[in-house]
Amino acid sequence: MKSDFLDRSNRLFASLAGWSFDHRWWVLLLAGLFLIGSVQIASKAAFDNSFESHFNVADPSYEEYLDYRSAYGSDEIAYIVYSAPNSEHGPWNIEVMRQIVQLTETFEDEVPFIYEVQSLANAELMVGRDGSIDILELQDDFPESQESLLELREIYLKKPSMLDTFTNQEASHGALVIRMDRTSTDPIADLRLDPDAGDKLENLYPQATYLKIKEILDRSEYSNLDFRLTGDVPLNSLMNIVNNEESAKLGAITAMVVALFLLIFFRSIVGVIAPTLVVQLGVTTVVAFIVLMRWKLDLVFASVPTLMTAIGVAHSVHILSEFRSFFSELGDRRQALVSTLGLVGTPALLSTLTTAIGFGSMSFGPIKSVAHMGAYSAVGILAIFLLSLTLLMALLSFGPRAPRREQTQEEMKRSKGGRIMISFLTTTYQLVVRRRISIILFSGLIVAVAVGGISILKVDSNWLDDFSDSVPVKIDTLYADKHMGGATSLVFNFSTETPGGIKNPKALAEMSRVEKWAMKQPNLGKATSIGGVVKDLNQTFNEDNPDFYRIPDSRELIAQYLLLYETAGGTDANRLVNSDYSAGQLEFRTPLLPTSKIVEVITDLKAEHEARPLQVTSMKVTGINSLWLKLLEYIVVTQVRGFLIAFLAIGCLLCIVFRSISVGAISMVPNVLPSLLILGVMGWLDIPLDYSKIIIAAVAMGIAVDDTVHFLTRFRHEFRIRGRYEEALQAAMLDVGRAITITSITLVCGFLVLLLSSMASVSNQGILLAGTIAAALIADFLLMPALILTLKPFGKERAAQTQP
């Protein structure tokens, strides 16, 4: 039969194995130098889980957010809810209040990167006095007795600006708001606490801020208070810290799990050490590549070391499995390596390309962190492949040139996987031969059920759900949501495009109208705006009569109020308007909600807006939630685009390599099925598709196709020798089937290591990928052989050949 690409490729890989054997010391020297260089570069890696890691700088939504930042400052906060369970009157106990005054000052003096600290100690209390106002702060005129403080409490509880910000309606809890003068999107030079201390997490905002706040709250003088710390700063910090710790820890545990399985299956120290070195060098290469590209490690990277370890070992398993068998049969180490790579080199190349395509397809999505992950993961897969062909070959070259004695029949069986493995593969072969039509029909039923699940799959994100339920910051955030109405915000910007225009009563009335509508929505809490400040001023100037908590009709009166407010030293209103008073923001406190709930609010608001259009202002969603909304849109684009690119690219590659559309099509069926199955299960179990899961379908296809390529090329190889489909299936199943089984078991267990993560998003990713690999193994062993036996894509059966 005429030589084709696969034959020529096999001969090339066989030559490479011989070269690696003959020049093993040079290979080891080059690998050592490569490792040293990679480690030095990788040591400079830094973490970034800010929104900048998800958005390109030129993204219009991100540019709008930066404009908002420029006008209103940082919207990142630390929010500390506290109670005094053992004190009468709780946070309004006079000794507790003294502690809060002290704590507020301590935060102001010691915590880096803050703009201001607000609490009951220094919250602005407006008091009318003889046609003017005074801005009072409790810390400046501290009550002399408990009774005086309780009288003051009643005044505070009547002020809407105080409720659900600094105290709740029941007066059982208080809160401190620490506003930042930095955001995680600022240049790295602006985020360093000590300019000369480098870019370690503890020297960078927000970690430096969070760690100092935590240290202060843990001091013994505040042990009588129950603090709950939440907000952007602790959430961002802990995500960075956890990712930094877990990416290394989970990668190490995965390596140990993989090493254990290698030891169990191959019973060889070299068979454990060599693949582990190859994979870990590949992971180091990935980090070095990230640094060279001037990217940063982010949340998406957290599972990459585990992915690389689990996937990378697949090449080693196929090589070790075949080498063990050939060494036993041929009795010569060099020839065994040459024969091994001559047989598995081409399938390894194809599986590497298909896996790289699966990851690389993510590079075409609009989410920057996912696009980066697709690129550097593809580079890592290619690096591990090259190391498997060179470094692994060189390491396997060490040892006796020939077996010390002739192999017994039992040892020969063990080299083929042992009795249990042979029995499992034989049973699988017999099942396919006897039940192939049933297997195809049942698979079709599974596809139908999966498609039904996909049709109800939700696209949603909730940042809080990234953390497992046992993580303290999640517990604290839910506590703050329950008692203080939420620790995050939804912001609407109202623009008049005219300097001073926001002082127009009609503009403030439109803000007030939207506020009244929004307050009827179930997921929105306390509203804060320049309109609220004006209403408070109007009430204050009218003997604190609640009936005057409204917008005055006169623009001149509003301007006079604001001037008197500023003259009295009021500053809270400054962050609610831009510098020329042409725009103002309406901010709603909210719990950390699923993004779909925010979409519902905005959709309903747009309908309200269309029914009653704004006349003097224009309104749009801004702040950090606007980016979450855009991210939700990008998730759908990335998932669909990535899956289609991976499907088309992998399918075309296999059609070209096998020079057959039918073979390429058959090879894709068992790889699409696991992806559809996982997405379907997510739909039926109401598991939302969020930014941490968008890589699942495309990447799972790229991983699953590895075993398909190995099985299909071996099936074709055996058919060319034997000429009979059933005989070829049996030979392929008993030979490459053992490596596929070992690889799949190792991958499943490797991905399940992610269950140890304290990040629920990472754990869920591990479960889904493990399920995909298990489903892919079943499809490769049952569905694909059933399709081949039924459709006969390699041509008609014929007499066996003596040469392949």
N, C-alpha and C positions, 0 to 999 in steps of 0.2 A: 504493500500500500504506500502511496506517495507520502513522503515526509511532510508534516505540517508544522505550524507554530509550536504546538505542544511538544512534538518530538525534538525539534531544534532547541527549544527552551530547556527541556530535560537534560540534553547533552551539555548545554552551557552550565547548568547548575551542578552537574556531576563534576565538570572540570573545576568549578569554583571550590567544591568540597576537597578535591585533591590538592589544590593550591593552598587552602587554609591548613590542611594537614602538613604539607611540606614546609610552610612558612609560619608555623604556629607561634614562634617566639616574636616575629615581627608583628603578627596580628595582636598578640598580647601587649606588646610595647605601645602600639598605636592606640589600642583600646584604653590603656592606662593613661596616656597623654590626653586622650579625648575626655576621659573621666575627670582628670584634674582640672582641665579647662572648663568643663561644664559646671563642675561644683563651684569654681570661683565665680563664674558668671551668675549661676543660680542663687548664690548667697546674697545677691543684691535685690532679690525679688521683694515686692511690697504688696500689701493687701489694699483693696479698695472695694467696698460694697455700697458706695454711694450710687445715686442715680446716674452720675456721670459714667459709671461702668456699664450702664444699659443703653445709653443714648449717645449717638454721635454728636459732636459739637455743632455741626451744621443742621441738625434736626430742627425743623421749625418749632416743634413743641418745646424742645429744650431751650431754644433761643428765647421763646416767650417766657419761660420760667426764669431765665437769667435776667430778662428785662424786669420781671416782677421783683427779683432779688435786688436789682439795682435801685428800684423805686422804694421798696419797703424794708430792705435789709434781710438778714437771715430769718428764716421761719423755723429753724431748728431749736428745740427746747429740751430741757430736762424738767420733768414734772414730778413733784414729790408730794404724795398724799400722806397725811399723818393723822394719828389719833392718839389719845392718852387714856387707854382703857382703865387704868387704875387711879385716875384723877377725877374728882368731882368737877362737873362742868366740862370735862374733856379738854378740847383745844382752847376753850375759853377760861380755863383755870389760870389764875394770875401768874403762878410760878411757871406753868407751861408756856404762857405767852412770853415771859421773860426769856425762856429758853429759845423761843422762835426768833425773838429780837437778836439774841446772841448768834443764833445759827445763820440768820440772814446776813449779819455783818461778817461772820466767818467765811461764808460763801463768797461774798464780795471781795474779801481780802486774799483768799487763798486759791480759789478755783480759777484755772487759766481759761482763756478764750471766751469769757462771758461778756455780754453787753450790759445786762442788768439782772438783779435778783428782786423778785416781787413776792410779797407775802402779806399776811395780816399786819405785820409789823410796819410795813412802809407803803401799803396800798393807799392810793389817793382817795381821801374822803372829802367831798365837796360840802362846804357849809356856808350858807348865805349869811351875810352880815352887813346891814346898813347900805343896801344897794350895791354891794360888792360880794366877793366870795373869798373864802380862805380854803386852801388845800392843806388838809391836816393829815399827818401820819402818826399812827399810834405810838411809834417809838420815840417821837419828839416830845410828846406830852403823855407819858405813860400813866395809866390810872393808878391812883394811890391805894385803892382797895378793890377787893373782889366785887363788891357791889357796884362800884363805878365801872368796872370792866363789863359786868353783865348789862348795865344800862347802855353802854356803848355797843354791846353785841346786838341789841335790838335795833339800833340805828343802822348798823352794818347789814343786818338781815333784810332791811327795807330797801337797800340799794341793789338794783338789778346787776350793776357792774361787779358786785362782790360775790353774788351767788354762783355756785358751780364753777367758780374760778379760784377763790381763796377760802371759801367755806361752803358747806352745803346747807340746804334749807333747814335741816334738823339740827344744825350746829354741832354735829357729832364728829365731823372731820374738818381739817384745815388742809391747805396746800401751799406749796412754794413753786413759783414758776421761774426757772432760770433760763433766760433768753441768751442766745449765743451771738457773737459777732463774727463767727466763722460758719461755713457750711462745708460739708464733705466734698463739695465740688470745687473748692478753692485750690489754687496751685499748691503743690506739695510743700514748697518753701514757706508758705503762710501757715501751714498746719503743724510745723515743728515747734515743740515746747522749748527745746534747747537746740539752737541752730547747729551746734557742733556735735550733737549726740546721735546723728544718723536718723534712719527711718524705721527704727523698731516701733512696733505698735504702741508701746507705752509712752513713746516720745511724740506721738502724733495725735492731733485732734481727730475724732472725738474721744479716743481711748484715754488720753491724758486727763481730759475733763471728767470723764465718767469715773475713772479710778480715784481721782481726788474727791469727788462728791461721795463716792462709796466709803472712802477712808474716813471722811468727816462724820458721816451718818453712823459709822460703827464705833465712834468714840464713846467712852463710858459715861460721859456727862449727859448723853442723850438716850441712855439705856431704858428709861421709863417710857419712851415714845416708840410707837409702832410705825415705821416708815415703809412706804411702798414707792419704789423708784421706777418711773417709766418715762416715755417720751422718745423723741428721735435719738438723743444722745446715748442713753443706755441700750436701746434696741440696735442702733448701728454699731456701737462698740462691741456688744456681746456677739453680734454676728461676725464681726471681724476677728474677735478673739477666738471664738469657737472654730471658725474656719481655719485659722492659723494653726490651732492645736490639732484639730481633727484630721486635716488633710494629711499630715505626717503620721498621726497615730493610726488612722484607718488604713492608710497605705501599708504601714508596717504590719498590722494585724493580717491584712489580706495576703501579704507576702508570706507570713508564717502559715496561714491556712493553705495557701498554694503549695508551700514547701512540704507540709504534712501530707497532702495528697500525692505529691510527686514521690515522696518517700514510701508511701503505702503501695503505690502502683508500680514503681520501678525499683524499689529496694536498692538504691544506689546513692551514695553521698554526692558523687559528681552529678548525678541526675537531679539532685536538689539544688546544689550550689550554682551550677552553670546557668540554668534558666533564671534563677533569682538574680544573678549578676546582670544578665542580659536585660531583664525587665527593669530593674532599678536604674540601670544606666539609661534606659529609654525614658524613664520618668524624669530623671535629672536633665536629660536633653530637652524635654518639654519645657521645664521651668527656665532653662537657659535661653531657649527660643523666645519665651515670653519676655524676658528681660531685654534681649537683643532687639525685639520689636517695640520696646518702650511701652509695653502694656503692663497691667497689674493683675495680680491674682484676685479673684472675686468669688462670690458665692457659687457660681457655676463651676469653678475650678475644684470645689471641695471634694467632689466625687471622682475627679479625673485620675488621681494616683491609683485608686481602686480599679477604675475602668482599665487603665493602662496595664496594671498588674494582671488582672483577670484575663484581658484579651491577649496581651503579649505572650502569656505562657502557652497559648494555644499552638503557636509555631513550635515551641519547644516540645510539647507533648507529642505532636505528630513526628517530629524528628527523632525524639527519644524512642518512641514506640517502634518505628521502622528500623532504627539503628540496632535496637536490642534484638529484633528478629533477624536482621541480616547478619549481625555479628555471630549469632548462634548458628546460622546456616552456612556462612561463607568461611568463618574461622580466620578472618583477616580484618583488623581494625580499619585500615585505610580503605580497603575495598568496600567494607560495610558502610563507611561514611559516604563514599562516592555513590554507591547504589542507593543509599537513603535519599540523598539530595537529588539524585537523578529521578527519583520517583515522586518525592513530595515537594521539590523545589518550585515547580510550576504551579501546583495548586496553592502553595503558600504565597506565591507572588500574586495570583489572582485573588485570593482571599484578602491579602493586604490591600490591594487596590480597591476591592469592593468595600472593605471596612473604612478605608480612607475616604472613599466617595460618600459613604454614609455619614461620616463626621463632617467632611468637607461641604456637604450640601447645606449645612447650617450656616456656612460662611456667607450665603447669599441672602440671609434674613436681615431685617432692619434693626434687630436688637443687638447692640454692639457686643455685649458680654458673650452672647451665644455665638455670634459670628466669629469672635476671637477663639472661643472654645472649639469650634469646628476646625479652624485653621491649625491651632497648635496640637490638637488631638491627632489630626491627620499626619502632621509632622512626626509626632511620637510613634504612631503606628508604622510609618515608613522606617524610622530609625530602628525600632525593635526588629523589623524584618531583616534589615541589613546586618544588624548585630547577630541575629540568629544564624545567618548564612556564613558569618566569619568568626566572631568570637565564640559562639556556641560550638562550631565545628572544631576550632582550635582547642577548646577545653576538653571536648570529647576525644581528641586525638591522644591525650595522655592516658597511659595504662598499657597493659600487655598488648603486643601486636596481635597475638592470637590467644584464644581461650586456653587456660592452663590444662584443660583436659577435655575430652570429647563430651558433648552434651548428652545427657540422658533424655529419654522420651518425655519424662515428666518436666524436665527443665525446658525442653523445646515447647511444651504446652504453656509453661509459665511465661515464656517469651512472647507467646501469642495472646497473653492476657489471663491465663489460668482457666480452670474448669468452669468457674462461675461465669466469667465473661463469655467464654465460648458457648456455654449453654444459653445465656441470655440472647446472644446474637443469633444463634441457630433458631431459637424459638421465634424471634422477631422475623427472621427470613421466612420461616414456615407460615407465619400469620399473614404476611404480605402475599405470598403465593396463593394461599387458600382463600383469602378474603379481600382481594384487591378492589373489587367493585363496591363492596360494603364500605371499605375505607374511604373511597372517593365520595360516595353518597353521604356518609356521615360527616366528612369534611365540608361538603357543601352545606349541610345543615348548620354546622358550626359557623360558617361564614355568614349565613343568613341571620343567625342569632346575634353575631358580632356586629353586623351592619345595623341591626335594630338598636343595639346599645349605642353605637356611634351617633345615630340619629338624635339621641337624647343627651349626648355628651355636652356638659356645660363648660364654657370657657370663663374662668374666673380666677381671681388672685386675692389672697389675704395675707399680708406680710406677717401678721401675728401667727398664722398657721404654719409658718416655716419652722417655728420652735415647737418642740414636743411639750406636752402638758406639764411635765415635771420641771421645766426650766423656770427659775424664779422670776425672770423679767416678764414672762407670759402670765404667770400668776398675779404679779403686781399690776400688770396692765389691765387685766380683767377686773381686778379689785377697784382700780381707779375708774374704769368704765362704769362700774356698778354704783359707786358712791359719789362720784364727782362729774358724771356725764361724759367722760371720755378724755383721752390724752392726745388726740390728734384733731385736725381741723379740715374743714372744707371751705375754701375761700373763693368768693366771687369778687371780681374787680369791676367797679362802675366807673366809666370814663366819660367826661364831658368834652374833652379835647379843648377846653378853654381854661386858662389860668383863673383860679378862684371859682370855677364853675361848680365845684362840689358844695360850695356854701349856698347855692341856690336852693330855696325851700322845695322847689319841685324835684330837684335831683335827690335831695335827702328823703323826700316823700316816696320817690320810686324805690329807693333802697329800703325804706320802711315797709313798703308794700310787699316787696319780695321777702323781707324778713318775716312778716306776719304769715304769708303763705307757707314759707319753709318751716316755721315753728309748728305747723300742723302735721308735718311729716314725721313718721315714727322713728327715723334713724338720725334726726338732727337735734342737737341740744342747744346749749347756751349760745346766743348770738352776740357778737361784739362788732361795733362799727363806729365811724365818726358820728353817725346819726344817733347812736346810743349816748355818746358823750354830750351831744347837743341837747338831747332829751333830758339827761341828768342835770345839765346846767339850767335848763328851763324850769325844772322842778325845784332846783335849789333856790333860784331867784324868786320863786313864788311860794316861799315859806314851806318848802318841802312837801307841798300838796301833790299827792300822787296823780290827781287829775291833770296836772301840767306836765306829766311825763309824755311829751309829744313834741313834734317839730313845730317851732314858731312859724308864722306866716310871713314874717318880714326877713328879707335877706340882710338888711342892715342890723337887725337885732341879733341874728345868728353871728354875723361878723363881730359885733360888739361882745357877745358872750365868749367867743373864742379868744378875742384879744384879752379880755379880763382873765380868762382861764390861764393863758400863757403868762400874763403879768403876775398871777398868783403863784407861778412856779409849776403849773401842770405840764406834764410831759407824756402821759399815757396816749394822748391823741396823736402824737407825732408818728407812731408806727402804723396808724390807720389811714393815713393820707400820703400822697406823694409830695414832693417839695413845693410845688406851685399850686396845690389844692385843685388841680384839674381832675384828679381821680381819687377814689377812696375804695377801701376794701370792706366787704361784709364777711366776717369770719364766723363759722359755726363750729362749735365743739362737737366732736363725734367720737364714738368708740372706733377702734380699728376694725372697720367693716370689710366684708368682701367687696371687691370693686363693683360687682354686679349691683349691689345695693346703691352705690353712688350713681351708677348709670341710671337706675330707676328714678332717683331723685332728679337728676339733670333732665332726663327725658320728660318727666312730668312738668318740670319747670319750663322747658321749652314749649310744651303745649299751652301752659298758662301764659307764657310770654306771647305766643302767637295770637291767643285770644284777646289779650290786653297788652299791646305793644308798649314798650317804654318810649317816652317822647323826648326826653332831654339827656338821657344817658344810654350808653351801650354797655352790655354786661357779658362777661365770659368767665368760665372757671379758670382759676389760676392756682398757684401754690403747688405743693408736692403732689396733691391728689390728681391734678391735671396730668401729671406724668404717669401716674398709675393708670389712668383711663386710656392714655395713648398706648401704654404697655399692653393693655388688654387687647387692643386692636392689633398690635404687632404680633401677639401670640398666635392669632389665627393665621396671619400671613406667613409667619415663620414655619408653623406646623405644616400647612398645605404646601408651601413652596419647597420646603426641605424634603418632604416625603416624595413629591413628584420628581424633583431633581434626582434624588437617590434612586428611585424606582427606574426612571428612564436611563440614567447613566449606567447603573449596574446591569440592567437588562440588555442595553446595547453592547456593553463590554462583553458579556457572556455570549451573546449572539455572534459577535465578531470572533471571539476566541474559538468557539466551537464550530464556527462557520455553519450555523444552523439556527434559524429563527425558532423552530419548534423546541430545540434543546434549551435555548435561552429562555423561552417562555415557560417551559416545564420547571426550569431551575428557579424561576421567580415565584412560582405558586407557593411552595412551602415556606418562603421567606416573607411574603406579603401576609400570609395567614397569621403568624404570631403577632405581627404588628396590629392587624385588624382585631385579633382576639383581645389583646391588652387594652386597646382603645375602647372596644366594646364592653369589656369588664368594667372599665372606669365609668362608662356611661350607665350601666345597669346598677353599679354600686354607688352612684352619685358622687364619684371622685372627680373634682373639677380639673380641667386641663389648665395649668398655670405656667408661669415662666420657668419653673424648675422641672417641669415635665415635658416641655415642648420638644426636647431632643429625643424623646423615647422612641417614636415611630421610626424616624429616619435612621437613628443610630442603631436601634434594635435590628433593623433590616440589614444594615452593614455588618453587624456582628453575626447575625444568624446565617448569613449567606456564606460565611467562612466554611462551616461544616458541609454546607451544600456543595460548594466548589470541590472540596476534598473528596466527597462521596461521589459526585458526578464524574469527575475526572478519573477516579479509580474504576467506577462502573464502566465507563467508556473504554478504559485501558483493558479491563478484563474481557469485555465483549469482543474487542478486536483480536484477543488471543483465543477465546473459546467459541465465539460465534453463536452462543445461546444466551438468551436474556436471563433465564432463571439461574443458569450456572454462573453467569457473570455477577448476578446479584449476590449469590451465596459467597463467591470468592471475595467480592468487595466488602460485603457485610462482615465477614470473619476477619478481614485484614484491616482496612481503614476504619471499620466500625468500632474497634476497640479504642483507637485514638480519639474518635469523635465522642464516644461515651465518656472517656476520661476527661476530655476537654470540657464537655458540657457540665459534668459534675463539678469540676473545678471552677468553672465560670459561675455556676449557680451559687456555690458556697462562697465564692469570692464576692459576689454582689450582695449576698445576705450579710456580709460583714458590715455593710452600710446601716444595718439595723441598730448597730451600736452607737450611731450618731445621736447627739442630743437635738439635732435639727430634723424635725419631722419631714421636711421636704427632701432631705438626703435619704432618710430611711425609706420613704415611699418610693423614691427613685430606685433604690436597691431591690425592693420587692417586685416592682414592675419589670425591671431588667432581668431579674432571676426568673420570673414567670415567663418572660419572652424566650429566654434561652431554653427552658424546659419544654415549652411549646414547640420551639424550633427543632429540638432533638426528636420529638415525636413525629413532627411533620417530615423531617429528613429520613427517618427510619421507616415510616409507614406510607405517607402520602406520596412523596416523590417516587419511591420504587413502584408503588401501585400505578402511578401515571406512566412511568417508563414501560412497565410490563404491558400496560394496556395500549399505549400509543406507539410503542416501538420506534423512538426517534432516531436510533442509530442505524436504521436500515433493516433489511430482512435478515433472518437468521441463516447461518451457513455452517459449513464444517469448520472445526477448530484449526487455527494456524499454529505452526511450530514456533514462530517468532512474532513478537508483538509488532 
